[in-house]
């Protein structure tokens, strides 16, 4: 998941939720009734505890409480000694925080949020969901689904929080690591570095949980060299819909292994991964280029993108180089005097001397396309850990990759994503309307008479493909259920505001324009459009998301689903099974609720 310094897509639960989880995980399994443990741990927060709420206290209405409670489920979880939170057992605030998605635009009312301590606890929770009328189950590794799918994506689900599964164990001899799904990416970086100067491919948002990230793809700046996170899943321990467990690898349950590597949330709950890792003990380069006052018109932005695109399609582009372009309003990191900010950030797996010929080719492409050179350039040789810290826009100076601190910040955003297929770029004329839209909006913001807007927009263009990208290789395509590998640009347009801020129709209209014009730019360039389920879009129709995310893999995925989860226990609004027979939750609410306010 991506971010900028103004709009964070790494929004996370607040302090009350963290304290709630800690309390639940510390519950004893002694003879004292589970309910009394919860009463002590999750009753009113004690005076002087420092726990505050960024919104007004409120009480769920009786109809909402009834709708959110599944009494059979609660009874089963208590009987199995699986700690949980619900609207019946906890205060409104504690329940709300336990249920909260990281993106505050999407909030749902689960029947319960379970906090299993171990693999057996996950099995018990899954069995309880089956016994309680086939209650929909969603696993939550870090809670960073763009649409709140980790909290069910709808009312009435059982959320199984995997925060206790947060261990990293590195095996230097095999160059592999056992990693729990609840381990945050920032902790993966720190632990692998500490245990053996090792790394693996993944995104750059430190608080994101490994489980959901790896099961849907897990693209990051080293993916062009090492593949995506999902491509490096060697094996996994999986709890199935019937409450039993299985070991999955290329030789043990290979069809399920294929399904997990790209579409894993449909089939079970992973409690442990074995990942392939890579030595990162050699020098690397952090690169960052910024354009702002040098951009004088929309044509300049088109020329810049064309130059970067030509650089990327050159067969000399090394797999060791990964980067993205970001378009946004100028901020404190930009030189003053500009209308728009264009930011190129990346990393090169090699030393600075080896990188220099490549950046010289980039600057040559800028000159040949009449695009300006950067206003600011940063090319620093550093170790892998320092690069990951440098990439962390959310941590405080001197306290980077602090995943506990960074997950205490909420944000609110909506995003749309497109993946341009084929190793072919946009034409000049097709790009111009998109760049003109952004330019005109930024110019209008400079008008002092224009009303203040508490929201902003972003456009990311990640270099997903280009020459020599590892994740485009035939073996990785064969072994993954995410088929859309031959893409060039992974584009994400978004609008956002501070966590508890609100944005209205003008923001949504701007997002629709950005997405529509980007899609038209693809069509005008003769590019096929696909998407990426890690950046899930709940506004897509069933036919749209099936095609955009999985394409020709859908029939094989549906067959696998029918074999391992015939009742569609693991489901959210984007489900491989269109309808569950005799499901008492078929009529459950699939829209998010507003934030709680006092009546």
C-alpha positions in Angstrom: 0.0 0.0 0.0 1.2 3.4 -0.8 1.1 6.8 0.8 2.4 10.3 0.7 3.2 12.7 3.5 -0.3 14.2 3.3 -2.6 11.2 2.7 -1.7 8.0 4.4 -3.0 4.6 3.2 -1.5 3.0 6.2 -4.4 4.0 8.5 -4.7 1.9 11.7 -6.6 1.3 14.8 -6.3 3.7 17.7 -4.9 3.2 21.1 -8.1 1.8 22.6 -8.1 -1.1 20.1 -4.4 -1.9 20.8 -5.1 -2.0 24.6 -8.2 -4.1 23.9 -6.2 -6.7 21.9 -3.5 -6.8 24.6 -6.1 -7.4 27.3 -7.7 -10.2 25.3 -4.5 -11.9 24.5 -3.5 -11.8 28.2 -6.6 -13.6 29.3 -6.0 -16.7 31.4 -7.3 -20.1 30.6 -7.8 -21.0 34.3 -11.1 -22.0 35.8 -12.4 -18.5 36.2 -15.2 -18.1 33.7 -14.2 -16.4 30.4 -17.0 -13.8 30.8 -15.6 -12.6 34.1 -12.1 -12.2 32.5 -13.6 -10.1 29.8 -15.6 -8.0 32.3 -12.3 -7.2 34.1 -10.3 -6.6 31.0 -12.8 -4.9 28.8 -15.1 -3.1 31.2 -14.9 0.7 31.7 -11.3 1.9 31.2 -10.0 2.8 34.6 -9.6 6.5 35.6 -6.2 7.8 34.8 -5.5 5.1 32.1 -4.9 7.8 29.5 -7.3 6.1 27.1 -9.2 8.7 25.1 -11.4 8.5 22.1 -11.1 10.8 19.0 -14.9 10.8 18.6 -17.8 11.5 20.9 -18.9 8.5 23.0 -22.1 6.9 21.8 -24.3 3.9 22.4 -25.4 1.4 19.7 -29.1 1.4 19.2 -30.9 -1.9 20.3 -31.6 -2.9 16.7 -27.9 -2.6 15.8 -26.9 -4.6 18.9 -29.3 -7.4 18.0 -28.1 -7.4 14.4 -24.5 -7.5 15.4 -24.8 -10.4 17.9 -24.9 -14.0 16.9 -25.7 -15.7 20.2 -24.8 -19.2 19.1 -21.4 -18.0 17.9 -20.7 -16.2 21.2 -21.7 -19.2 23.2 -19.4 -21.5 21.1 -16.4 -19.1 21.4 -16.8 -19.0 25.2 -17.1 -22.7 25.4 -13.9 -23.1 23.3 -12.0 -20.5 25.5 -11.3 -18.3 22.5 -11.1 -14.7 23.6 -13.4 -12.4 21.7 -15.1 -9.0 21.7 -18.7 -8.3 20.7 -21.4 -5.7 21.1 -23.0 -7.9 23.8 -19.9 -8.3 26.0 -18.1 -5.0 25.6 -18.7 -1.3 25.9 -19.7 0.5 22.7 -16.3 2.2 22.4 -14.3 -1.0 23.0 -16.5 -3.0 20.5 -16.3 -0.2 17.9 -12.5 -0.1 18.2 -12.2 -3.8 18.0 -14.3 -3.8 14.8 -12.7 -0.8 13.2 -11.1 -1.1 9.8 -7.9 0.9 9.3 -9.6 3.0 6.6 -12.3 4.9 8.5 -14.4 5.2 5.4 -15.5 1.6 6.0 -16.9 0.4 9.3 -18.9 -2.7 9.9 -20.6 -4.6 12.8 -19.1 -8.1 13.2 -20.9 -10.7 15.2 -17.7 -11.1 17.1 -14.0 -10.4 16.8 -12.0 -13.4 18.0 -8.4 -13.3 19.2 -7.0 -16.8 19.1 -3.7 -17.3 20.8 -2.5 -20.3 18.8 -3.3 -22.5 15.8 -5.7 -24.6 17.7 -7.6 -21.5 18.7 -8.1 -20.6 15.0 -9.4 -24.1 14.3 -11.9 -23.7 17.2 -13.1 -20.3 16.0 -13.7 -21.6 12.5 -15.7 -24.5 13.8 -17.8 -22.1 15.9 -18.6 -20.1 12.8 -19.8 -23.3 11.0 -21.9 -24.3 14.0 -23.4 -20.9 14.2 -25.2 -21.0 10.9 -22.2 -20.8 8.6 -21.4 -17.3 9.8 -19.1 -15.5 7.3 -15.4 -15.6 8.4 -12.8 -13.0 7.7 -9.2 -13.2 8.8 -7.5 -10.0 9.8 -3.7 -9.8 9.8 -3.2 -6.1 10.0 -6.5 -4.6 9.0 -5.4 -2.6 6.0 -7.9 -3.7 3.4 -8.9 -0.6 1.5 -12.6 -1.5 1.9 -12.6 -3.0 5.4 -12.7 -6.6 4.2 -10.5 -7.6 7.2 -13.5 -6.5 9.3 -15.9 -8.6 7.2 -16.7 -5.9 4.6 -20.3 -6.4 5.8 -22.2 -6.8 9.1 -22.5 -10.1 10.9 -19.2 -11.7 10.2 -16.8 -13.4 12.5 -13.5 -11.6 12.4 -10.5 -13.7 13.4 -7.7 -11.4 14.4 -4.2 -12.9 13.8 -2.3 -10.3 15.9 -0.8 -13.0 18.1 0.8 -14.7 15.1 3.7 -12.3 14.8 6.9 -14.3 15.0 9.8 -14.3 12.5 12.3 -17.1 12.6 15.1 -17.0 10.0 16.9 -20.1 8.8 20.3 -19.1 7.4 21.1 -22.5 6.0 18.0 -22.7 3.9 17.7 -19.0 3.3 14.0 -19.1 4.4 11.9 -17.6 7.2 8.9 -18.7 9.1 6.7 -15.7 9.5 3.3 -15.3 11.2 0.5 -13.6 9.2 0.1 -11.0 12.0 3.7 -9.8 11.6 3.8 -6.2 10.4 6.0 -5.5 7.3 8.2 -3.2 9.3 8.9 -5.9 11.8 9.6 -8.4 9.0 12.3 -5.9 7.8 13.8 -5.4 11.2 13.8 -9.1 12.3 15.2 -10.5 9.0 17.9 -7.9 9.1 18.7 -8.6 12.8 18.7 -12.4 12.4 20.7 -12.7 9.2 21.0 -9.5 7.0 18.1 -11.0 4.9 15.1 -9.6 3.1 12.1 -10.5 1.0 9.9 -8.6 -1.4 6.9 -6.7 -0.1 5.4 -3.2 0.1 6.8 -0.3 2.0 4.0 0.5 4.5 5.4 -0.7 7.9 2.1 -1.4 9.8 0.6 -3.6 7.1 0.1 -7.3 8.1 2.0 -9.9 6.2 -0.9 -12.3 5.8 -3.3 -10.4 3.7 -0.5 -8.6 1.8 1.2 -11.8 0.7 -2.0 -13.7 -0.1 -3.2 -11.1 -2.6 0.2 -10.3 -4.2 2.5 -8.1 -2.2 4.2 -5.9 -4.8 7.0 -3.6 -3.8 10.2 -2.0 -5.0 12.2 -5.3 -5.0 9.5 -7.2 -6.9 11.1 -6.6 -10.2 14.1 -8.5 -8.9 12.6 -11.1 -6.6 9.0 -11.4 -7.6 6.1 -10.4 -5.3 5.6 -11.6 -1.8 3.1 -14.2 -2.9 5.7 -15.7 -5.4 8.0 -16.4 -2.5 5.5 -18.4 -0.4 7.3 -21.8 -0.1 4.8 -23.4 2.2 2.0 -22.5 4.7 -0.1 -24.0 7.5 -3.7 -23.5 6.7 -7.0 -23.9 8.6 -9.7 -25.0 6.3 -13.5 -24.3 6.4 -14.2 -27.6 8.2 -11.9 -26.7 11.1 -9.1 -29.0 10.2 -5.6 -28.0 9.1 -3.3 -28.9 6.2 0.3 -28.2 5.1 0.5 -26.6 1.7 3.5 -26.4 -0.6 4.4 -27.1 -4.2 4.4 -30.9 -3.4 1.8 -31.0 -0.7 -1.7 -29.9 -1.8 -0.2 -28.1 -4.8 -3.5 -26.8 -6.1 -4.3 -25.1 -2.8 -0.7 -23.7 -2.8 -1.4 -22.2 -6.3 -4.7 -20.7 -5.0 -3.1 -19.2 -1.9 -0.4 -17.5 -4.0 -2.6 -14.6 -5.3 -6.1 -15.3 -4.1 -5.6 -16.8 -0.7 -8.4 -15.2 1.3 -11.0 -17.3 -0.4 -9.7 -20.7 0.8 -8.7 -20.7 4.5 -6.7 -19.0 7.2 -2.9 -19.2 7.1 -1.4 -19.3 10.6 2.3 -19.6 9.4 4.2 -18.9 6.2 7.5 -20.2 5.0 9.0 -17.6 2.7 12.1 -17.6 0.5 14.5 -14.9 1.6 17.4 -13.1 0.0 20.8 -11.8 1.2 20.7 -8.0 1.5 24.2 -7.5 3.0 25.5 -5.6 0.0 25.2 -1.8 -0.6 22.1 -0.4 -2.2 21.0 2.9 -3.5 18.0 5.0 -2.4 16.9 7.4 -5.1 14.5 10.3 -5.1 13.8 12.9 -7.7 11.3 15.8 -7.4 9.9 18.1 -10.0 7.7 21.1 -9.1 8.7 24.7 -10.2 10.3 23.2 -13.4 6.9 21.9 -14.5 5.3 24.8 -16.3 2.4 23.1 -18.0 0.4 19.9 -18.5 2.6 19.2 -21.5 5.7 19.2 -19.3 4.1 16.4 -17.2 3.3 14.4 -20.3 6.9 14.7 -21.5 8.2 13.6 -18.2 6.0 10.5 -18.0 6.9 9.7 -21.6 10.6 9.9 -20.8 10.3 7.7 -17.7 8.2 5.3 -19.8 10.8 5.1 -22.5 13.5 4.5 -19.9 11.5 1.6 -18.4 10.8 -0.1 -21.7 14.5 -0.1 -22.7 15.9 -3.6 -22.5 18.8 -2.3 -20.4 16.5 -1.5 -17.5 17.9 -3.7 -14.7 15.6 -5.9 -12.5 17.5 -4.4 -9.6 15.7 -1.1 -10.1 12.2 -0.5 -8.7 10.4 2.9 -8.5 7.1 4.8 -8.8 5.9 8.2 -9.8 3.6 10.2 -7.6 1.5 13.3 -8.6 0.1 15.5 -5.9 -0.1 19.0 -4.5 3.4 20.4 -3.6 4.3 19.9 0.0 7.1 20.7 2.4 9.5 18.3 0.7 9.3 20.1 -2.6 11.1 23.2 -3.8 8.8 26.3 -3.6 7.1 27.9 -6.5 5.5 25.0 -8.2 1.9 24.2 -9.2 2.1 20.4 -9.0 4.6 18.0 -7.5 5.9 15.0 -9.3 7.9 12.7 -7.2 10.0 9.7 -8.3 11.2 7.4 -5.6 12.9 4.0 -5.8 15.7 1.7 -4.9 18.5 0.0 -6.7 20.0 -3.3 -5.5 23.6 -2.4 -6.1 26.2 0.2 -5.3 26.1 3.8 -6.4 28.8 3.4 -9.1 26.8 0.6 -10.7 23.6 2.7 -10.6 25.1 5.8 -12.2 25.0 4.6 -15.9 21.2 3.9 -15.5 20.4 7.4 -14.1 22.4 8.9 -16.9 20.1 7.1 -19.4 17.1 8.4 -17.5 18.4 12.0 -17.8 19.1 11.4 -21.5 15.5 10.3 -22.0 14.3 13.4 -20.2 16.4 15.6 -22.6 15.2 13.7 -25.7 11.6 14.2 -24.7 12.1 17.9 -23.8 11.2 17.2 -20.2 12.9 19.1 -17.4 15.6 17.7 -15.2 14.6 17.2 -11.5 14.5 20.3 -9.3 15.9 18.0 -6.5 17.9 14.8 -6.7 18.8 12.3 -4.1 21.1 9.3 -4.8 22.4 7.8 -1.5 24.3 4.5 -1.1 23.1 2.8 2.1 22.3 -0.5 3.6 18.9 -2.3 3.1 17.6 -1.5 6.6 18.4 2.2 6.2 16.6 2.3 2.8 13.5 0.8 4.4 13.7 3.4 7.2 14.2 6.1 4.6 11.1 4.9 2.7 9.0 5.1 5.9 7.0 8.4 5.6 5.0 7.7 8.8 7.7 7.2 11.4 9.2 10.0 13.5 12.9 10.9 12.8 15.0 8.4 14.8 12.1 6.1 15.3 11.4 4.6 11.9 9.6 1.2 11.3 7.9 1.6 14.7 4.9 -0.4 13.7 3.1 0.0 17.1 3.3 3.8 17.0 2.4 4.0 13.3 -0.7 1.9 13.6 -2.2 4.4 16.0 -3.0 6.9 13.2 -6.4 6.7 11.4 -7.0 8.0 7.9 -9.9 8.2 5.5 -9.7 7.5 1.8 -11.2 6.0 -1.4 -9.0 4.6 -4.2 -9.4 3.3 -7.7 -6.7 1.1 -9.4 -5.8 0.2 -13.0 -3.1 -2.0 -14.4 -2.1 -1.3 -18.0 -1.4 -4.6 -19.7 1.4 -5.3 -22.1 4.9 -3.8 -22.3 3.6 -0.9 -24.3 3.3 2.7 -23.0 0.8 5.5 -23.2 0.8 7.8 -26.2 1.4 11.5 -25.8 -2.1 12.4 -26.9 -3.7 9.8 -24.6 -1.8 11.1 -21.6 -2.6 14.8 -22.1 -6.2 14.8 -20.8 -5.2 13.1 -17.6 -2.3 15.4 -17.0 -4.4 18.4 -17.9 -7.1 17.4 -15.4 -4.5 17.3 -12.6 -2.8 20.5 -13.7 -6.1 22.5 -13.9 -7.2 21.3 -10.5 -3.9 22.3 -9.0 -4.0 25.7 -10.7 -7.5 26.3 -9.3 -6.2 25.6 -5.8 -3.9 28.5 -6.1 -6.9 30.9 -6.4 -7.2 32.6 -2.9 -10.9 33.0 -3.5 -11.5 29.3 -3.8 -13.1 27.7 -0.7 -10.7 25.7 1.5 -10.8 21.9 0.8 -9.9 19.5 3.7 -9.1 16.7 1.3 -6.5 16.0 -1.3 -5.9 13.6 -4.2 -3.0 11.4 -5.3 -2.1 9.6 -8.5 0.5 6.9 -8.3 2.1 5.3 -11.3 4.1 2.3 -10.1 6.6 0.7 -12.5 5.0 -2.7 -12.3 6.6 -4.2 -15.4 9.4 -2.9 -17.7 12.3 -4.9 -19.0 13.6 -7.8 -17.0 10.9 -7.9 -14.3 11.1 -11.2 -12.4 7.4 -11.5 -11.6 6.7 -11.7 -15.4 8.7 -15.0 -15.7 6.8 -18.1 -16.8 7.5 -20.1 -13.6 6.0 -17.5 -11.4 3.0 -17.0 -13.6 2.4 -20.8 -13.7 2.5 -21.1 -9.9 0.3 -18.2 -9.0 -3.5 -17.5 -9.1 -2.8 -13.8 -9.8 -2.5 -14.0 -13.6 -2.0 -10.3 -14.6 1.8 -10.2 -14.7 2.5 -8.7 -18.0 1.6 -5.1 -17.0 3.6 -1.9 -17.3 2.0 0.7 -15.0 0.0 0.0 -11.8 -2.0 3.2 -11.4 -3.8 4.2 -8.3 -5.9 7.4 -8.0 -7.2 8.3 -4.6 -8.8 11.0 -2.4 -8.3 11.3 1.3 -8.4 13.4 4.4 -7.4 13.1 8.0 -8.7 10.1 9.9 -11.9 11.6 11.3 -12.3 14.2 8.7 -15.1 14.1 6.2 -15.2 14.7 2.4 -18.2 15.3 0.2 -19.4 14.9 -3.3 -16.7 17.3 -4.7 -14.0 14.8 -3.6 -15.8 11.8 -5.0 -16.4 13.6 -8.3 -12.7 14.4 -8.6 -11.8 10.7 -7.9 -14.3 9.6 -10.6 -12.8 12.0 -13.0 -9.3 10.8 -12.3 -10.3 7.2 -12.7 -12.4 7.7 -15.8 -9.8 9.8 -17.6 -7.0 7.3 -16.7 -9.2 4.4 -18.1 -9.8 6.4 -21.2 -6.1 7.1 -21.6 -5.5 3.3 -21.6 -8.2 2.8 -24.2 -6.9 5.5 -26.4 -3.4 4.0 -26.2 -4.7 0.5 -27.1 -4.0 -0.8 -23.7 -6.0 -3.5 -22.0 -7.0 -2.6 -18.4 -6.8 -5.0 -15.4 -6.4 -4.4 -11.7 -4.9 -5.7 -8.5 -6.9 -7.2 -5.6 -4.5 -5.9 -2.9 -5.9 -2.5 -3.7 -9.5 -3.7 -3.5 -12.3 -1.5 -4.9 -15.7 -2.3 -3.3 -17.5 -0.3 -6.0 -16.7 -2.8 -8.8 -19.5 -5.0 -9.9 -19.2 -8.8 -9.6 -18.3 -9.2 -13.2 -15.8 -6.4 -13.1 -13.8 -7.5 -10.2 -13.7 -11.1 -11.3 -12.3 -10.1 -14.7 -10.1 -7.2 -13.5 -8.5 -9.2 -10.6 -8.4 -12.8 -11.8 -9.3 -13.0 -15.5 -8.9 -16.5 -16.9 -8.0 -17.9 -13.5 -11.7 -17.6 -12.3 -12.9 -21.1 -13.4 -9.9 -22.8 -11.7 -10.4 -20.7 -8.6 -14.1 -21.6 -8.5 -13.4 -25.3 -8.8 -10.8 -25.1 -5.9 -13.3 -23.1 -3.8 -16.0 -25.8 -4.2 -13.5 -28.4 -3.1 -12.0 -26.8 0.0 -14.9 -24.4 1.1 -18.1 -25.8 -0.3 -20.3 -23.7 2.0 -18.4 -20.5 1.2 -17.5 -19.9 4.9 -14.6 -17.6 4.0 -16.4 -14.8 2.3 -16.9 -11.0 1.9 -18.8 -8.9 -0.6 -16.4 -10.0 -3.3 -16.9 -13.8 -3.1 -16.1 -16.6 -5.5 -19.5 -18.2 -4.7 -22.3 -15.9 -5.7 -24.9 -17.1 -3.1 -24.8 -19.4 -0.1 -27.7 -21.8 0.2 -29.7 -21.4 3.4 -27.4 -18.7 4.6 -29.1 -16.7 7.4 -26.8 -13.8 6.7 -27.7 -13.4 3.0 -29.6 -10.3 3.9 -26.9 -8.7 6.0 -25.9 -5.2 5.5 -23.1 -4.7 3.0 -22.7 -0.9 3.3 -20.4 0.7 5.9 -21.8 2.7 8.8 -21.0 6.3 9.7 -18.7 6.9 12.6 -20.4 6.8 16.0 -21.8 10.1 17.3 -23.8 11.0 20.4 -27.5 11.0 19.9 
